[in-house]
Amino acid sequence: MEEAVRQLVRLRADNRCEYCHLPQDALPWARFQIEHIRAKQHRGNDEPENLAVACRKCNLHKGPNLSSIDPETDELVPLFNPRLDSWSEHFRLVENQIVGLTAIGRATSVLLEMNDQDRIQLRAELTSQGMDLS
């Protein structure tokens, strides 16, 4: 992947994880990754429309998955797609936890383990410093 494409993707995402919304500045020792929304094994490509910035935890938990199970309905649903979906339509930050508002949001937040204790604690620290994570 060309460096110019990587820079475009990071700039477009404002250097924050496009899934959990943590800013890169909050984790300077762990450079966020450029991830394929649709993995190459599923015929994804390196075009900017298929790329997103993801923190290490979100990227590792997402892996090549395109869908997951909505914990509320137990139905298979697509995962959140940062190029097609609006974050605020599918998620809301409530007391430092990311709450899924839709089946897509619920399935994505569970699969990506967006509310593990480390991330909740980090969000609490960042919001106490006045940072907007929504």
ZIURRA-V456415 format. One record per run of one state. SS is the DSSP state (hx for helix, st for strand, lp for the rest). FROM is the first residue (numbers start at 1). TO is the last residue. If there is no record, write none. Layout:
SS:FROM:TO ; SS:FROM:TO
This chain:
lp:1:2 ; hx:3:12 ; lp:13:15 ; st:16:16 ; lp:17:22 ; st:23:23 ; hx:24:27 ; lp:28:32 ; st:33:36 ; lp:37:39 ; hx:40:42 ; lp:43:47 ; hx:48:50 ; st:51:54 ; lp:55:55 ; hx:56:62 ; lp:63:66 ; st:67:69 ; lp:70:75 ; st:76:78 ; lp:79:86 ; hx:87:90 ; st:91:94 ; lp:95:96 ; st:97:100 ; lp:101:102 ; hx:103:111 ; lp:112:116 ; hx:117:128 ; lp:129:134
